[in-house]
Structure formats: structure tokens, C-alpha cells
Amino acid sequence: MTFTLDLTKKGVDVFDGGLTPNDYLLKLNLNTFKILAKLNYFDLTVSGNPTTFTQSHSFGYAPNFYAFCRFPDGKVAMAGPLSFPYDRDTRVLFTGPSFTPEVDSSNFYFILDKPGANYNVDIALYVFEVEL
Amino acid sequence: MFTVRVSLPTVDALEENPDPTDYSLLADDDNILIKELSRGTVNGQSKTIEHALGYYPHFYAYGEISSGRFQIANGYNMFGDFRSYVNDTNLYLQNTTGSDKDMRYFIFYDDIPE
């Protein structure tokens, strides 16, 4: 006999035969993507152009990850090459700092451009299951 | 009402007012758990991965910027080395480096607009 544990969202009948994966909180025959670790870094000073902050890890492979950066104006931007969070309202290119996170089998790298004066950032890193 | 709670070590799962951060699974409310559809690696400069879900699914994409080193393929930045976007049928991956690169992807059942 196969055991399963399925939990539907509020108001959804778990015995309804027409349910989709989006009707469930948990369905054991679908992998629930897991966050293995979360790390926060505070008050990192970007003093060179670019500045690379390196965080070693011991996974032994390049893990799946995601990262967010908080800039001095308090805005938090998702990671991405050549993002320009200072100017996302005016759409002016290349006048603000960018945030490019990368990973390999030994380290996480947080690369930030410094188009003007030094500035400080906070970074939040999420490490997901599975190797890239 | 029936519910299921799996608490973290040392946390009493029978407590009256559970804090979601103390639980690996808390079905009292509609906590979001992302459910995986598929994952894979493709090589090239422009790749289309069919998901056929009929809606816009949550996804992550990465490009191998150098051997063993990966960069998040975030959005559709015209100056970025890697791009990614999704519609209700496919995930589209593109690298603009001028040479074939490995690109990794993860597609989930979760419907972004829902």
C-alpha cells in the first residue's frame, strides 16, 4: 500500500478529483523546493569599482541560490546583472550601482559597481537544494 | 478543524498561537511551498523549454558565465549576459555572450499571478 499525505489550501476538498498542484499546500509526490540556508551580511562597504565580496562555502559543488541587496536609500533589489536600483524609477542607465551575484564550487561572489562615492549595502543570500 | 503541524526541534507543535518561522510545515494557514515541475540543463544561445502548464509558472534560471561559475539569469536586461522569461507555454533562455553556454533552469507548478 502506498502512503501519501496531501494537504490542500483552505476551502479545497482534498478528495476532489479535479485538483491541480496549485490547490495544495503540500503534496508528497511533488518535490517541495527546500531552502538549505540563509545568510545575511550587513554594512558591506563598496569601495572599489567593482567590489567583489567573497563568501566561501563547503558544499563541494555550485549550489542553486538567490540573493537580494539593500542599497543606502533603503531599497532592496533582486539580484541581476547590470541592475540599476537607484534609477529604476527614471530608467536612467548606468548611473547607479549594480549587483551581480555568482557562485562556483567554492564561493559565492557578490559583485557591486561603484559609479560614484563609496556606499554600504546589506545582502541576503538564500541557498537552495541541489547543484547547479 | 483538522490541521497538520511539523515544528522545529524544541518547539511545542500544540501551542495555541504558532509562529510560522518555528515550523517546517504549518497547515493552519495557506503558507506557500513551491512545488517543482522540472529542472534541467540546456546548452546554446537561445533555448526554449516547454512546460505546457497553461499559466505563468514560478521559475529560476542560471547561466554558466565561466567554467563552473554561474550567474543568475534575471529578467530581460538588454546588457546582461543571460536573459530569461516565461509565458503560459514555455520558458525562454538566452545568452548574449556570443558563444554556446550551459544554462540551468528550475520550473515550478506555482502560478505566479495566482
gemmi code that builds the backbone of each chain (N, CA, C; Angstrom):
import gemmi

chains = {
    "A": [
        ("MET", (0.850, -1.193, 0.000), (0.000, 0.000, 0.000), (0.889, 1.247, 0.000)),
        ("THR", (0.511, 2.190, -0.797), (1.287, 3.424, -0.871), (0.662, 4.477, 0.032)),
        ("PHE", (1.491, 4.999, 0.913), (1.021, 6.053, 1.811), (1.294, 7.404, 1.178)),
        ("THR", (0.379, 8.327, 1.339), (0.638, 9.688, 0.894), (0.043, 10.667, 1.899)),
        ("LEU", (0.512, 11.876, 1.838), (-0.025, 12.941, 2.687), (-0.210, 14.166, 1.808)),
        ("ASP", (-1.439, 14.516, 1.555), (-1.744, 15.681, 0.736), (-2.516, 16.687, 1.579)),
        ("LEU", (-2.071, 17.926, 1.552), (-2.753, 18.989, 2.295), (-3.204, 20.055, 1.310)),
        ("THR", (-4.467, 20.287, 1.270), (-4.993, 21.305, 0.362), (-5.090, 22.655, 1.063)),
        ("LYS", (-5.253, 23.683, 0.271), (-5.464, 25.024, 0.816), (-6.838, 25.106, 1.457)),
        ("LYS", (-7.025, 26.136, 2.250), (-8.307, 26.309, 2.928), (-9.457, 26.313, 1.928)),
        ("GLY", (-10.508, 25.591, 2.259), (-11.696, 25.595, 1.425), (-11.645, 24.654, 0.250)),
        ("VAL", (-10.530, 23.932, 0.094), (-10.402, 22.997, -1.030), (-10.535, 21.575, -0.501)),
        ("ASP", (-11.432, 20.803, -1.108), (-11.681, 19.427, -0.686), (-10.558, 18.532, -1.194)),
        ("VAL", (-9.818, 17.927, -0.284), (-8.668, 17.114, -0.672), (-9.091, 15.891, -1.486)),
        ("PHE", (-10.351, 15.504, -1.396), (-10.832, 14.340, -2.146), (-11.424, 14.716, -3.501)),
        ("ASP", (-11.388, 15.989, -3.827), (-11.858, 16.443, -5.139), (-10.935, 15.865, -6.217)),
        ("GLY", (-11.472, 15.175, -7.167), (-10.656, 14.525, -8.195), (-10.092, 15.468, -9.234)),
        ("GLY", (-10.523, 16.713, -9.242), (-10.080, 17.629, -10.290), (-9.063, 18.661, -9.844)),
        ("LEU", (-8.353, 18.390, -8.783), (-7.427, 19.384, -8.240), (-6.153, 19.480, -9.063)),
        ("THR", (-5.529, 20.661, -9.022), (-4.235, 20.883, -9.666), (-3.191, 21.094, -8.578)),
        ("PRO", (-1.897, 21.049, -8.917), (-0.855, 21.268, -7.897), (-1.020, 22.579, -7.141)),
        ("ASN", (-1.627, 23.589, -7.771), (-1.794, 24.872, -7.091), (-2.877, 24.847, -6.018)),
        ("ASP", (-3.616, 23.764, -5.933), (-4.636, 23.644, -4.890), (-4.061, 23.096, -3.587)),
        ("TYR", (-2.807, 22.691, -3.610), (-2.229, 22.032, -2.446), (-1.223, 22.913, -1.714)),
        ("LEU", (-1.217, 22.805, -0.389), (-0.084, 23.308, 0.378), (1.069, 22.336, 0.264)),
        ("LEU", (0.736, 21.072, 0.354), (1.754, 20.016, 0.331), (1.189, 18.818, -0.398)),
        ("LYS", (1.986, 18.292, -1.307), (1.593, 17.058, -1.983), (2.852, 16.208, -2.081)),
        ("LEU", (2.826, 15.067, -1.460), (4.070, 14.325, -1.264), (4.672, 13.786, -2.548)),
        ("ASN", (3.914, 13.667, -3.598), (4.542, 13.184, -4.828), (5.117, 14.318, -5.679)),
        ("LEU", (5.097, 15.539, -5.144), (5.764, 16.672, -5.794), (6.876, 17.157, -4.874)),
        ("ASN", (8.052, 17.357, -5.426), (9.139, 17.857, -4.587), (8.843, 19.277, -4.115)),
        ("THR", (8.953, 19.485, -2.833), (8.847, 20.828, -2.286), (10.248, 21.407, -2.199)),
        ("PHE", (10.458, 22.467, -2.938), (11.797, 23.032, -3.072), (12.260, 23.583, -1.731)),
        ("LYS", (13.430, 23.168, -1.317), (13.875, 23.472, 0.042), (15.003, 24.506, 0.080)),
        ("ILE", (14.905, 25.390, 1.047), (15.957, 26.373, 1.294), (16.887, 25.782, 2.345)),
        ("LEU", (18.129, 25.536, 1.978), (19.067, 24.881, 2.888), (19.665, 25.860, 3.887)),
        ("ALA", (19.834, 27.089, 3.478), (20.490, 28.051, 4.364), (20.133, 29.459, 3.955)),
        ("LYS", (20.165, 30.350, 4.939), (20.015, 31.773, 4.659), (21.100, 32.507, 5.414)),
        ("LEU", (21.789, 33.392, 4.729), (22.852, 34.170, 5.360), (22.607, 35.651, 5.103)),
        ("ASN", (22.909, 36.462, 6.109), (22.790, 37.910, 5.963), (24.141, 38.563, 6.181)),
        ("TYR", (24.409, 39.580, 5.409), (25.643, 40.359, 5.538), (25.230, 41.824, 5.682)),
        ("PHE", (25.836, 42.480, 6.661), (25.417, 43.850, 6.944), (26.580, 44.825, 6.779)),
        ("ASP", (26.248, 46.004, 6.293), (27.189, 47.125, 6.242), (28.471, 46.801, 5.488)),
        ("LEU", (28.330, 46.182, 4.342), (29.494, 45.927, 3.500), (29.805, 47.221, 2.728)),
        ("THR", (31.060, 47.620, 2.732), (31.434, 48.872, 2.073), (31.938, 48.610, 0.660)),
        ("VAL", (31.293, 49.238, -0.300), (31.707, 49.143, -1.695), (32.675, 50.290, -1.955)),
        ("SER", (33.953, 49.954, -2.044), (34.975, 50.997, -2.121), (35.772, 50.955, -3.413)),
        ("GLY", (35.608, 49.915, -4.186), (36.293, 49.828, -5.472), (35.285, 49.637, -6.582)),
        ("ASN", (35.717, 49.813, -7.790), (34.796, 49.674, -8.914), (35.324, 48.656, -9.917)),
        ("PRO", (34.816, 47.434, -9.910), (33.794, 46.937, -8.982), (34.416, 46.406, -7.690)),
        ("THR", (33.570, 46.154, -6.724), (33.980, 45.479, -5.494), (33.341, 44.091, -5.466)),
        ("THR", (34.159, 43.084, -5.165), (33.638, 41.718, -5.065), (33.787, 41.222, -3.637)),
        ("PHE", (32.666, 40.899, -3.004), (32.683, 40.259, -1.694), (32.592, 38.754, -1.920)),
        ("THR", (33.473, 38.037, -1.276), (33.534, 36.583, -1.478), (33.187, 35.862, -0.190)),
        ("GLN", (32.269, 34.920, -0.298), (31.881, 34.090, 0.848), (32.152, 32.639, 0.479)),
        ("SER", (33.071, 31.995, 1.202), (33.355, 30.601, 0.897), (32.213, 29.711, 1.376)),
        ("HIS", (32.090, 28.555, 0.754), (31.111, 27.559, 1.218), (31.737, 26.178, 1.099)),
        ("SER", (31.091, 25.203, 1.700), (31.678, 23.856, 1.740), (30.781, 22.813, 1.093)),
        ("PHE", (29.910, 23.246, 0.181), (29.026, 22.282, -0.462), (29.803, 21.324, -1.374)),
        ("GLY", (30.906, 21.797, -1.916), (31.669, 20.956, -2.832), (31.138, 21.005, -4.255)),
        ("TYR", (30.115, 21.783, -4.491), (29.552, 21.993, -5.825), (28.941, 23.398, -5.840)),
        ("ALA", (28.580, 23.870, -7.011), (27.929, 25.180, -7.105), (26.447, 25.002, -6.790)),
        ("PRO", (25.987, 25.502, -5.663), (24.578, 25.288, -5.305), (23.650, 26.319, -5.933)),
        ("ASN", (22.439, 25.896, -6.131), (21.384, 26.795, -6.573), (21.176, 27.870, -5.496)),
        ("PHE", (21.029, 29.126, -5.879), (20.977, 30.195, -4.883), (20.188, 31.394, -5.413)),
        ("TYR", (19.906, 32.303, -4.509), (19.324, 33.576, -4.898), (19.779, 34.621, -3.890)),
        ("ALA", (19.767, 35.886, -4.270), (20.275, 36.918, -3.362), (19.541, 38.232, -3.591)),
        ("PHE", (19.495, 39.009, -2.523), (18.901, 40.349, -2.557), (19.904, 41.330, -1.952)),
        ("CYS", (19.824, 42.587, -2.375), (20.751, 43.601, -1.885), (19.965, 44.835, -1.437)),
        ("ARG", (20.330, 45.355, -0.250), (19.713, 46.604, 0.214), (20.716, 47.734, 0.032)),
        ("PHE", (20.317, 48.745, -0.720), (21.191, 49.877, -1.022), (20.976, 50.990, 0.006)),
        ("PRO", (21.846, 51.999, 0.019), (21.779, 53.034, 1.078), (20.450, 53.792, 1.133)),
        ("ASP", (19.722, 53.835, 0.051), (18.419, 54.527, 0.086), (17.335, 53.649, 0.687)),
        ("GLY", (17.705, 52.446, 1.134), (16.746, 51.553, 1.767), (16.025, 50.635, 0.811)),
        ("LYS", (16.230, 50.837, -0.476), (15.564, 49.981, -1.450), (16.279, 48.640, -1.542)),
        ("VAL", (15.494, 47.592, -1.612), (16.037, 46.241, -1.739), (15.778, 45.754, -3.151)),
        ("ALA", (16.850, 45.334, -3.839), (16.723, 44.896, -5.219), (17.078, 43.430, -5.337)),
        ("MET", (16.378, 42.753, -6.239), (16.740, 41.381, -6.538), (18.042, 41.368, -7.315)),
        ("ALA", (18.680, 40.236, -7.281), (19.950, 40.108, -7.957), (19.785, 40.154, -9.461)),
        ("GLY", (20.804, 40.652, -10.136), (20.772, 40.606, -11.576), (21.908, 41.379, -12.171)),
        ("PRO", (22.426, 40.922, -13.312), (23.491, 41.650, -13.956), (23.022, 43.020, -14.408)),
        ("LEU", (23.823, 44.017, -14.135), (23.543, 45.379, -14.572), (22.170, 45.879, -14.158)),
        ("SER", (21.725, 45.442, -12.989), (20.541, 46.082, -12.445), (20.958, 47.466, -11.971)),
        ("PHE", (20.021, 48.362, -11.873), (20.382, 49.740, -11.522), (19.310, 50.293, -10.599)),
        ("PRO", (19.302, 49.799, -9.378), (18.173, 50.105, -8.491), (18.022, 51.586, -8.154)),
        ("TYR", (19.113, 52.354, -8.191), (18.958, 53.783, -7.892), (18.079, 54.479, -8.915)),
        ("ASP", (18.079, 53.946, -10.130), (17.437, 54.675, -11.213), (16.277, 53.922, -11.845)),
        ("ARG", (15.746, 52.969, -11.131), (14.685, 52.200, -11.761), (13.415, 53.023, -11.941)),
        ("ASP", (13.292, 54.125, -11.201), (12.123, 54.966, -11.386), (12.261, 55.845, -12.632)),
        ("THR", (13.457, 56.372, -12.862), (13.656, 57.272, -14.002), (14.117, 56.537, -15.242)),
        ("ARG", (14.525, 55.271, -15.062), (15.027, 54.439, -16.165), (16.318, 54.999, -16.764)),
        ("VAL", (17.071, 55.785, -15.981), (18.364, 56.268, -16.450), (19.383, 55.157, -16.238)),
        ("LEU", (20.109, 54.804, -17.296), (21.014, 53.672, -17.234), (22.389, 54.056, -16.687)),
        ("PHE", (23.004, 53.120, -15.995), (24.425, 53.139, -15.671), (24.875, 54.217, -14.699)),
        ("THR", (23.975, 54.928, -14.076), (24.418, 55.934, -13.117), (24.342, 55.424, -11.691)),
        ("GLY", (23.737, 54.292, -11.478), (23.646, 53.723, -10.142), (24.435, 52.440, -10.046)),
        ("PRO", (24.597, 51.927, -8.828), (25.353, 50.697, -8.651), (24.581, 49.497, -9.173)),
        ("SER", (25.304, 48.463, -9.521), (24.667, 47.230, -9.948), (25.065, 46.098, -9.008)),
        ("PHE", (24.313, 45.037, -9.047), (24.508, 43.927, -8.124), (24.483, 42.628, -8.920)),
        ("THR", (25.616, 41.939, -8.967), (25.718, 40.705, -9.726), (26.252, 39.596, -8.832)),
        ("PRO", (25.406, 38.700, -8.356), (25.886, 37.570, -7.565), (26.208, 36.370, -8.457)),
        ("GLU", (27.263, 35.670, -8.109), (27.655, 34.472, -8.845), (28.058, 33.397, -7.847)),
        ("VAL", (28.193, 32.182, -8.331), (28.578, 31.076, -7.458), (29.435, 30.091, -8.236)),
        ("ASP", (30.381, 29.458, -7.556), (31.063, 28.296, -8.116), (31.153, 27.245, -7.016)),
        ("SER", (31.998, 26.242, -7.194), (32.025, 25.128, -6.250), (32.690, 25.487, -4.919)),
        ("SER", (33.278, 26.672, -4.818), (33.972, 27.063, -3.592), (33.389, 28.296, -2.919)),
        ("ASN", (32.856, 29.220, -3.709), (32.490, 30.525, -3.160), (31.196, 31.077, -3.760)),
        ("PHE", (30.601, 31.975, -2.991), (29.619, 32.914, -3.534), (30.351, 34.225, -3.778)),
        ("TYR", (29.997, 34.917, -4.838), (30.613, 36.200, -5.169), (29.498, 37.241, -5.302)),
        ("PHE", (29.660, 38.345, -4.611), (28.701, 39.450, -4.737), (29.461, 40.623, -5.339)),
        ("ILE", (29.160, 40.929, -6.579), (29.913, 41.934, -7.334), (29.068, 43.207, -7.419)),
        ("LEU", (29.630, 44.303, -6.959), (28.902, 45.582, -6.968), (29.742, 46.644, -7.661)),
        ("ASP", (29.110, 47.384, -8.556), (29.768, 48.507, -9.210), (29.722, 49.734, -8.311)),
        ("LYS", (30.673, 50.613, -8.509), (30.713, 51.852, -7.721), (30.888, 53.024, -8.681)),
        ("PRO", (29.819, 53.530, -9.208), (29.934, 54.622, -10.170), (30.303, 55.954, -9.543)),
        ("GLY", (30.106, 56.096, -8.221), (30.404, 57.362, -7.558), (31.152, 57.129, -6.258)),
        ("ALA", (30.655, 57.730, -5.173), (31.304, 57.616, -3.865), (31.093, 56.222, -3.277)),
        ("ASN", (31.910, 55.918, -2.261), (31.718, 54.669, -1.533), (30.290, 54.607, -0.975)),
        ("TYR", (29.785, 53.401, -0.861), (28.474, 53.221, -0.240), (28.441, 51.859, 0.443)),
        ("ASN", (27.496, 51.704, 1.366), (27.354, 50.455, 2.100), (26.079, 49.726, 1.693)),
        ("VAL", (26.157, 48.413, 1.735), (24.983, 47.597, 1.385), (24.812, 46.473, 2.400)),
        ("ASP", (23.605, 45.962, 2.465), (23.308, 44.706, 3.151), (22.938, 43.689, 2.077)),
        ("ILE", (23.310, 42.442, 2.312), (22.998, 41.391, 1.339), (22.357, 40.214, 2.061)),
        ("ALA", (21.326, 39.661, 1.448), (20.692, 38.436, 1.958), (20.873, 37.337, 0.913)),
        ("LEU", (21.373, 36.222, 1.358), (21.660, 35.093, 0.465), (20.798, 33.903, 0.860)),
        ("TYR", (20.130, 33.305, -0.123), (19.358, 32.082, 0.096), (20.008, 30.966, -0.714)),
        ("VAL", (20.271, 29.858, -0.053), (20.869, 28.703, -0.741), (19.815, 27.614, -0.825)),
        ("PHE", (19.533, 27.192, -2.043), (18.505, 26.179, -2.270), (19.126, 24.796, -2.394)),
        ("GLU", (18.249, 23.808, -2.355), (18.693, 22.444, -2.585), (19.254, 22.307, -3.994)),
        ("VAL", (20.037, 21.338, -4.216), (20.522, 20.830, -5.495), (21.640, 21.664, -6.127)),
        ("GLU", (22.468, 20.939, -6.800), (23.609, 21.509, -7.508), (23.172, 22.121, -8.831)),
        ("LEU", (23.815, 23.222, -9.185), (23.531, 23.815, -10.489), (24.203, 23.000, -11.592)),
    ],
    "B": [
        ("MET", (-11.559, 21.981, 13.439), (-10.917, 21.904, 12.130), (-9.639, 21.088, 12.210)),
        ("PHE", (-9.396, 20.286, 11.181), (-8.208, 19.461, 11.123), (-7.033, 20.254, 10.545)),
        ("THR", (-5.860, 20.064, 11.107), (-4.666, 20.693, 10.537), (-3.468, 19.777, 10.771)),
        ("VAL", (-2.350, 20.128, 10.149), (-1.108, 19.381, 10.336), (-0.007, 20.380, 10.638)),
        ("ARG", (0.750, 20.116, 11.687), (1.883, 20.964, 12.036), (3.121, 20.087, 12.242)),
        ("VAL", (4.229, 20.491, 11.673), (5.517, 19.865, 11.962), (6.434, 20.973, 12.456)),
        ("SER", (6.723, 20.956, 13.736), (7.505, 22.052, 14.318), (9.002, 21.754, 14.283)),
        ("LEU", (9.768, 22.792, 14.427), (11.220, 22.641, 14.518), (11.567, 22.079, 15.900)),
        ("PRO", (12.786, 21.532, 16.053), (13.171, 20.959, 17.352), (12.971, 21.951, 18.494)),
        ("THR", (12.485, 21.447, 19.607), (12.236, 22.168, 20.864), (10.958, 23.006, 20.834)),
        ("VAL", (10.261, 23.072, 19.707), (9.034, 23.865, 19.634), (7.827, 22.943, 19.838)),
        ("ASP", (6.924, 23.329, 20.734), (5.718, 22.555, 21.011), (4.694, 22.786, 19.896)),
        ("ALA", (4.427, 21.745, 19.117), (3.512, 21.881, 17.981), (2.063, 22.080, 18.420)),
        ("LEU", (1.787, 21.909, 19.704), (0.414, 22.078, 20.187), (0.168, 23.481, 20.739)),
        ("GLU", (1.122, 24.364, 20.605), (0.966, 25.713, 21.144), (-0.237, 26.413, 20.508)),
        ("GLU", (-0.767, 27.368, 21.243), (-2.023, 27.989, 20.821), (-1.850, 28.949, 19.649)),
        ("ASN", (-0.773, 29.728, 19.680), (-0.555, 30.726, 18.633), (0.776, 30.455, 17.926)),
        ("PRO", (0.775, 29.563, 16.964), (2.030, 29.170, 16.327), (2.652, 30.294, 15.497)),
        ("ASP", (3.972, 30.406, 15.605), (4.729, 31.328, 14.766), (5.218, 30.537, 13.550)),
        ("PRO", (4.852, 30.930, 12.337), (5.237, 30.138, 11.153), (6.737, 29.881, 11.054)),
        ("THR", (7.570, 30.777, 11.598), (9.013, 30.569, 11.493), (9.499, 29.427, 12.386)),
        ("ASP", (8.632, 28.940, 13.277), (9.014, 27.827, 14.151), (8.630, 26.467, 13.567)),
        ("TYR", (8.127, 26.465, 12.334), (7.578, 25.234, 11.777), (8.173, 24.914, 10.403)),
        ("SER", (8.460, 23.642, 10.182), (8.828, 23.227, 8.830), (7.574, 23.013, 7.988)),
        ("LEU", (6.471, 22.727, 8.642), (5.190, 22.643, 7.951), (4.100, 23.124, 8.889)),
        ("LEU", (3.323, 24.088, 8.434), (2.235, 24.632, 9.246), (1.040, 24.834, 8.324)),
        ("ALA", (0.073, 23.922, 8.449), (-1.063, 23.954, 7.522), (-2.238, 24.759, 8.069)),
        ("ASP", (-2.044, 25.465, 9.200), (-3.135, 26.285, 9.740), (-3.545, 27.365, 8.749)),
        ("ASP", (-2.561, 27.911, 8.063), (-2.809, 28.945, 7.066), (-2.242, 28.503, 5.733)),
        ("ASP", (-2.522, 29.303, 4.700), (-2.043, 28.948, 3.369), (-0.602, 29.378, 3.168)),
        ("ASN", (0.308, 28.726, 3.875), (1.725, 29.014, 3.667), (2.138, 28.545, 2.280)),
        ("ILE", (3.015, 29.304, 1.682), (3.418, 28.989, 0.314), (4.599, 28.037, 0.333)),
        ("LEU", (4.430, 26.889, -0.294), (5.535, 25.973, -0.518), (5.643, 25.807, -2.027)),
        ("ILE", (6.820, 26.016, -2.571), (6.933, 25.940, -4.023), (7.174, 24.496, -4.441)),
        ("LYS", (6.410, 24.068, -5.444), (6.383, 22.664, -5.843), (7.012, 22.523, -7.225)),
        ("GLU", (7.968, 21.652, -7.312), (8.786, 21.576, -8.523), (8.125, 20.766, -9.625)),
        ("LEU", (8.187, 21.312, -10.855), (7.726, 20.601, -12.040), (8.890, 19.911, -12.731)),
        ("SER", (9.951, 20.655, -13.021), (11.076, 20.066, -13.744), (12.320, 20.906, -13.540)),
        ("ARG", (13.455, 20.312, -13.853), (14.726, 21.004, -13.812), (15.597, 20.442, -14.926)),
        ("GLY", (16.586, 21.212, -15.354), (17.428, 20.685, -16.409), (18.532, 21.630, -16.816)),
        ("THR", (19.327, 21.174, -17.771), (20.424, 21.957, -18.330), (20.298, 21.970, -19.835)),
        ("VAL", (20.452, 23.131, -20.439), (20.480, 23.234, -21.892), (21.735, 23.999, -22.278)),
        ("ASN", (22.186, 23.760, -23.495), (23.397, 24.427, -23.970), (23.077, 25.141, -25.266)),
        ("GLY", (23.558, 26.376, -25.387), (23.330, 27.116, -26.614), (23.247, 28.597, -26.351)),
        ("GLN", (22.631, 29.306, -27.297), (22.498, 30.750, -27.159), (21.044, 31.173, -26.994)),
        ("SER", (20.137, 30.356, -27.477), (18.722, 30.663, -27.310), (17.974, 29.344, -27.192)),
        ("LYS", (17.344, 29.128, -26.073), (16.689, 27.848, -25.834), (15.263, 28.057, -25.338)),
        ("THR", (14.405, 27.165, -25.761), (13.005, 27.176, -25.326), (12.699, 25.870, -24.625)),
        ("ILE", (12.192, 25.973, -23.418), (11.815, 24.787, -22.647), (10.302, 24.802, -22.477)),
        ("GLU", (9.642, 23.800, -23.004), (8.186, 23.747, -22.904), (7.771, 23.254, -21.517)),
        ("HIS", (6.814, 23.981, -20.913), (6.255, 23.483, -19.654), (4.772, 23.125, -19.817)),
        ("ALA", (4.100, 23.762, -20.777), (2.721, 23.408, -21.149), (1.733, 23.496, -19.992)),
        ("LEU", (1.992, 24.359, -19.032), (1.103, 24.444, -17.874), (-0.156, 25.272, -18.152)),
        ("GLY", (-0.080, 26.145, -19.136), (-1.245, 26.980, -19.420), (-1.332, 28.213, -18.540)),
        ("TYR", (-0.327, 28.449, -17.743), (-0.239, 29.660, -16.940), (1.237, 30.004, -16.758)),
        ("TYR", (1.529, 31.112, -16.060), (2.900, 31.598, -15.941), (3.529, 31.028, -14.668)),
        ("PRO", (4.395, 30.040, -14.774), (4.907, 29.392, -13.564), (6.125, 30.114, -12.975)),
        ("HIS", (6.281, 29.951, -11.684), (7.473, 30.392, -10.960), (8.680, 29.638, -11.537)),
        ("PHE", (9.806, 30.316, -11.679), (10.996, 29.634, -12.202), (12.263, 30.333, -11.721)),
        ("TYR", (13.377, 29.619, -11.819), (14.709, 30.194, -11.628), (15.575, 29.763, -12.806)),
        ("ALA", (16.481, 30.645, -13.234), (17.377, 30.303, -14.329), (18.772, 30.864, -14.053)),
        ("TYR", (19.770, 30.135, -14.528), (21.173, 30.490, -14.283), (21.981, 30.228, -15.548)),
        ("GLY", (23.018, 31.046, -15.765), (23.907, 30.836, -16.882), (25.324, 30.598, -16.396)),
        ("GLU", (26.032, 29.705, -17.086), (27.418, 29.395, -16.694), (28.339, 30.424, -17.349)),
        ("ILE", (28.685, 31.452, -16.603), (29.438, 32.574, -17.153), (30.888, 32.194, -17.443)),
        ("SER", (31.451, 31.281, -16.661), (32.750, 30.671, -16.941), (32.691, 29.274, -16.359)),
        ("SER", (33.700, 28.467, -16.601), (33.626, 27.056, -16.228), (33.317, 26.879, -14.744)),
        ("GLY", (32.165, 26.309, -14.452), (31.781, 26.022, -13.082), (31.288, 27.209, -12.288)),
        ("ARG", (31.179, 28.383, -12.915), (30.732, 29.592, -12.214), (29.432, 30.091, -12.846)),
        ("PHE", (28.427, 30.303, -12.011), (27.084, 30.572, -12.510), (26.598, 31.946, -12.088)),
        ("GLN", (25.833, 32.547, -12.993), (25.235, 33.857, -12.759), (23.725, 33.712, -12.903)),
        ("ILE", (22.998, 34.423, -12.078), (21.545, 34.379, -12.177), (21.099, 35.020, -13.486)),
        ("ALA", (20.272, 34.308, -14.217), (19.702, 34.855, -15.460), (18.420, 35.555, -15.085)),
        ("ASN", (18.534, 36.830, -14.822), (17.451, 37.557, -14.186), (16.820, 38.545, -15.152)),
        ("GLY", (15.582, 38.318, -15.513), (14.855, 39.298, -16.300), (15.292, 39.376, -17.747)),
        ("TYR", (15.049, 40.499, -18.381), (15.313, 40.671, -19.795), (16.156, 41.931, -20.000)),
        ("ASN", (17.281, 41.994, -19.310), (18.156, 43.150, -19.387), (18.939, 43.130, -20.699)),
        ("MET", (18.830, 44.190, -21.464), (19.459, 44.197, -22.788), (20.984, 44.141, -22.713)),
        ("PHE", (21.558, 44.479, -21.556), (23.012, 44.466, -21.426), (23.524, 43.234, -20.687)),
        ("GLY", (22.641, 42.411, -20.190), (23.053, 41.256, -19.402), (23.575, 40.123, -20.270)),
        ("ASP", (24.358, 39.247, -19.684), (24.878, 38.090, -20.406), (23.811, 37.023, -20.590)),
        ("PHE", (22.882, 36.969, -19.668), (21.834, 35.947, -19.740), (20.469, 36.589, -19.510)),
        ("ARG", (19.486, 36.047, -20.189), (18.121, 36.537, -20.044), (17.193, 35.345, -19.837)),
        ("SER", (16.085, 35.603, -19.209), (15.087, 34.545, -19.061), (13.713, 35.173, -18.893)),
        ("TYR", (12.740, 34.534, -19.453), (11.363, 34.935, -19.197), (10.455, 33.752, -19.492)),
        ("VAL", (9.217, 33.883, -19.046), (8.294, 32.760, -19.163), (6.956, 33.259, -19.695)),
        ("ASN", (6.278, 32.410, -20.454), (4.870, 32.675, -20.768), (4.065, 31.442, -20.375)),
        ("ASP", (2.841, 31.350, -20.862), (1.990, 30.261, -20.376), (2.312, 28.913, -21.013)),
        ("THR", (3.301, 28.882, -21.902), (3.652, 27.634, -22.584), (5.113, 27.243, -22.385)),
        ("ASN", (5.990, 28.245, -22.403), (7.425, 27.965, -22.432), (8.220, 28.835, -21.464)),
        ("LEU", (9.410, 28.342, -21.142), (10.455, 29.150, -20.518), (11.490, 29.432, -21.602)),
        ("TYR", (11.876, 30.700, -21.735), (12.835, 31.098, -22.754), (14.148, 31.498, -22.086)),
        ("LEU", (15.235, 30.903, -22.527), (16.562, 31.217, -22.001), (17.426, 31.706, -23.147)),
        ("GLN", (18.228, 32.736, -22.865), (19.068, 33.296, -23.913), (20.384, 33.745, -23.311)),
        ("ASN", (21.468, 33.477, -24.014), (22.735, 34.082, -23.602), (23.270, 34.924, -24.734)),
        ("THR", (23.827, 36.062, -24.385), (24.272, 37.024, -25.396), (25.785, 37.134, -25.425)),
        ("THR", (26.461, 36.111, -24.929), (27.921, 36.158, -24.865), (28.560, 35.906, -26.221)),
        ("GLY", (27.796, 35.379, -27.166), (28.339, 35.099, -28.486), (28.833, 33.683, -28.652)),
        ("SER", (28.835, 32.908, -27.583), (29.228, 31.501, -27.689), (28.253, 30.658, -26.880)),
        ("ASP", (28.193, 29.377, -27.213), (27.263, 28.497, -26.503), (27.643, 28.393, -25.029)),
        ("LYS", (26.630, 28.438, -24.175), (26.845, 28.326, -22.726), (25.810, 27.379, -22.140)),
        ("ASP", (26.200, 26.726, -21.039), (25.217, 25.949, -20.294), (24.291, 26.892, -19.539)),
        ("MET", (23.015, 26.549, -19.548), (22.028, 27.304, -18.770), (21.190, 26.301, -17.980)),
        ("ARG", (21.020, 26.574, -16.706), (20.274, 25.664, -15.832), (18.931, 26.311, -15.499)),
        ("TYR", (17.930, 25.476, -15.371), (16.618, 26.022, -15.050), (15.866, 25.132, -14.072)),
        ("PHE", (14.948, 25.753, -13.361), (14.045, 25.075, -12.434), (12.662, 25.672, -12.663)),
        ("ILE", (11.705, 24.845, -12.993), (10.327, 25.304, -13.223), (9.440, 24.690, -12.150)),
        ("PHE", (8.532, 25.496, -11.635), (7.664, 25.045, -10.553), (6.207, 25.086, -10.987)),
        ("TYR", (5.383, 24.321, -10.295), (3.956, 24.309, -10.587), (3.298, 25.634, -10.198)),
        ("ASP", (3.895, 26.344, -9.288), (3.235, 27.512, -8.717), (2.962, 28.581, -9.772)),
        ("ASP", (1.762, 29.046, -9.762), (1.270, 30.011, -10.746), (1.623, 31.416, -10.247)),
        ("ILE", (2.469, 32.140, -10.955), (2.927, 33.449, -10.488), (1.771, 34.430, -10.251)),
        ("PRO", (0.859, 34.597, -11.197), (-0.188, 35.608, -10.968), (-1.218, 35.190, -9.939)),
        ("GLU", (-1.304, 33.926, -9.616), (-2.394, 33.478, -8.743), (-2.201, 33.960, -7.315)),
    ],
}
model = gemmi.Model(1)
for chain_id, residues in chains.items():
    chain = gemmi.Chain(chain_id)
    for i, (resn, *xyz) in enumerate(residues, 1):
        res = gemmi.Residue()
        res.name, res.seqid = resn, gemmi.SeqId(i, " ")
        for name, pos in zip(("N", "CA", "C"), xyz):
            atom = gemmi.Atom()
            atom.name, atom.element = name, gemmi.Element(name[0])
            atom.pos, atom.b_iso = gemmi.Position(*pos), 0.0
            res.add_atom(atom)
        chain.add_residue(res)
    model.add_chain(chain)
structure = gemmi.Structure()
structure.add_model(model)
structure.setup_entities()
